[in-house]
Amino acid sequence: MQLVRPGEKYLASYREAIEEDAVYRVGKECLLADPDTVIATAKRFEEGVMLPMGYVRQTTFWLVEGERFLGEIGIRHELTPALLRYGGNIGYEVRYSESGKGYGTTMLTMALGYCKEELKLEKVLITCDDDNIASARVIEKNGGVLENKVVNHLERGTVLTRRYYITL
Ligand SMILES: CC(C)(COP(=O)(O)OP(=O)(O)OC[C@H]1O[C@@H](n2cnc3c(N)ncnc32)[C@H](O)[C@@H]1OP(=O)(O)O)[C@@H](O)C(=O)NCCC(=O)NCCS
């Protein structure tokens, strides 16, 4: 099991994960993007080329086993006022069929190493919906300390957001 940059050989499996989201996670927060453009977009975001207004550089990793896609984690290199309220430095998703097996916790642990060693960050902010118990546990098991909860008005509705910091 390893964290890799998005690549062609995992795309068939990535498409299956999107199909799982469409069936089992209707109306939920889903991270997975258009498989036709995901690789090029990830490269562009990591390099900081032609980012949309208000967006910051981001490194995307896929957790894979062989050619099987297990999950995705996106690391934003810096915070904006909007990300400070919602989104934070790191977002992640484990494919539905592989959830509840510890991959979310492991994937975040691996990504924190990159944040510290490569990005030289001293702490990261991670946010999650107040009722997203699995995500909150993933953060807490990686040393997250709850800073506070804030109300956010999003396209998908009004949500209560937990804000956690992890010191690296
Ligand atoms: C949140 C998510 C990444 C967790 O990944 P995961 O691989 O299932 O998590 P883990 O197996 O490492 O489990 C972490 C903890 O969550 C708990 N957990 C897992 N699924 C759960 C569920 N459906 N309900 C309650 N707790 C759950 C586990 O028991 C574990 O806690 P424990 O060690 O105290 O027992 C995954 O559920 C997911 O991708 N959800 C959809 C996208 C999402 O919500 N992303 C986060 C946005 S902030």
The ligand as a Gaussian input file, in Angstrom:
#p B3LYP/6-31G(d) Opt

LIG

0 1
 C      -14.222000       9.639000       6.508000
 C      -13.510000       8.498000       5.827000
 C      -12.320000       9.036000       5.047000
 C      -13.005000       7.521000       6.896000
 O      -12.165000       6.575000       6.286000
 P      -12.123000       5.077000       6.780000
 O      -11.036000       4.379000       6.055000
 O      -13.479000       4.506000       6.684000
 O      -11.726000       5.285000       8.319000
 P      -10.994000       4.257000       9.261000
 O      -11.311000       2.856000       8.834000
 O       -9.557000       4.651000       9.350000
 O      -11.745000       4.504000      10.632000
 C      -11.519000       5.649000      11.408000
 C      -12.483000       5.657000      12.567000
 O      -13.797000       5.951000      12.079000
 C      -14.705000       4.962000      12.534000
 N      -15.686000       4.768000      11.482000
 C      -15.465000       4.316000      10.233000
 N      -16.624000       4.324000       9.538000
 C      -17.562000       4.776000      10.387000
 C      -18.951000       5.017000      10.275000
 N      -19.608000       4.792000       9.138000
 N      -19.608000       5.494000      11.356000
 C      -18.955000       5.750000      12.517000
 N      -17.636000       5.555000      12.676000
 C      -16.962000       5.062000      11.619000
 C      -13.866000       3.744000      12.772000
 O      -14.482000       2.881000      13.701000
 C      -12.597000       4.353000      13.313000
 O      -12.731000       4.735000      14.648000
 P      -12.190000       3.855000      15.875000
 O      -10.744000       3.616000      15.615000
 O      -12.478000       4.693000      17.051000
 O      -12.955000       2.574000      15.822000
 C      -14.469000       7.720000       4.860000
 O      -15.577000       7.275000       5.595000
 C      -14.957000       8.549000       3.693000
 O      -14.257000       8.633000       2.674000
 N      -16.140000       9.194000       3.807000
 C      -16.685000      10.004000       2.719000
 C      -15.866000      11.248000       2.417000
 C      -15.607000      12.075000       3.653000
 O      -16.455000      12.205000       4.512000
 N      -14.404000      12.641000       3.717000
 C      -13.982000      13.490000       4.806000
 C      -14.455000      14.884000       4.583000
 S      -13.973000      15.895000       5.968000

